[in-house]
Amino acid sequence: MFYQPGIIDHNLPHDPFKACVVPRPIGWISTQNKDGQPNLAPYSQFNNLTFDPPYVMFSSNQKVDGTRKDTVVNAEQTRHFVWNLATWDLRNAVNISAEQVPYGVDEFERANVSKEPATLMDIPMVQESPVKFECEYHSTVRLPGNPPMGTVDIVIGRVLAVHIKDEVLTDGLLDVRKTKPLARCGYYQYTVVQETFDMVIPGMSEDVLYGLEGNAKSNQEAEARNVQ
């Protein structure tokens, strides 16, 4: 089949676009507004951008009334947000926190998860989540789209601190068999990551390999050698 979005209809009962780009990590983002009210919401258009220093992004479509999501407003006002790893064990809480409720409603309480104070900023984290990033707001890229919900805010943040629970480490590696991260598929479908396999690109130089690994220490050592 072939179609052009907005020009030639796909003639399927459901739009296939989001089902093509899968699986997607979930940005379970906690923020706090200027009045100190916490917010927690998942975004399935989320990813890391680079590793030294690390940056992440999440993408938030505006609401059907044309207003922006609470998470975007809070991140811009306070200049901070936290990413919490969404896991199989927390799937129901993630789903509940996705409900659109009035501004200022505490999704931590609605989803029955505990607040844990961040170390560097006044933003609550999900205590039950095994991995958290404390992020400093960097910028928003606003992509225009068709009304009412097509316009999207891409929020970029620099990761200032990382929290990893010791029990999800195995031989110094973050073990997905223990964290069981949730991922978004198409339609109303999700999946859970429980197994992995290694595949190293053959013939690659050391600098390419540490870049693929995201090894900031090796990158800084390479820069020191270049300066010398």
Residue, then its C-alpha position, 0 to 999 in steps of 0.5 A: m500500500f501507499y499513502q501520503p499523509g493529508i493528501i492520499d488516504h490510507n483507507l485503513p480502519h486505523d491510522p498506521f503511522k505511529a504503529c510503524v515507529v515502534p517500540r518507543p520508550i516512554g517519557w514518564i515526566s514529573t514536574q512541579n508548577k510555580d505554586g508547588q503543585p506536582n504533575l506526572a504524565p507519560y509521553s510516548q514520543f521520548n528519547n535521548l539525544t546525546f551522551d556527553p553531556p546527556y540530553v533527553m527530549f519529549s514531545s507533547n501534542q497540544k490539547v484538543d482546546g488548543t492549550r499546551k500540556d501541563t508538563v510543558v508549561n511547568a518545565e518552562q516555568t520552573r526550568h526543570f523536570v524529571w524522567n522516571l523509567a516506566t516499567w511493567d510493574l508500574r504499568n497501571a500507574v503509568n496509564i492512570s497518570a495519562e488521564q487528562v485532569p484539571y491543571g494542578v491535580d496531583e497525578f502521584e496521588r491518583a496513580n498511587v505512587s510515592k513521591e521521592p525528593a530529587t537531589l538537585m531540584d525541587i521536583p518530586m520523583v516516582q520513588e518506585s521507579p528504578v531509574k530517574f533523570e533529573c533534568e534542567y530545561h534547555s529549550t522548546v521546539r514548537l512544530p506547527g500542525n493541523p488543528p486542534m491537536g497537531t501542533v507539538d512542543i518538543v521539550i529538550g532537557r540536559v540530564l544533571a543527575v541519574h538515580i539507579k537502584d542497586e537491585v537492577l544492576t547485574d555485573g555493572l550493567l543496567d539489567v532490563r530483565k530486572t527493570k522490564p521497561l515499558a515501550r509504546c507500540g501502535y494504536y493502544q498497544y504496549t510491549v515490555v522489554q525482557e530480553t536483549f542480544d549483543m551485536v557489535i559493528p565489525g571493523m569499527s574504531e574505538d571512538v565509534l564504539y564508545g560513541l555507540e555505547g555512550n561512554a562519556k569518560s572515554n569521550q573525555e579521554a579522547e579529547a584530552r589526547n587530542v589536546q596534547 
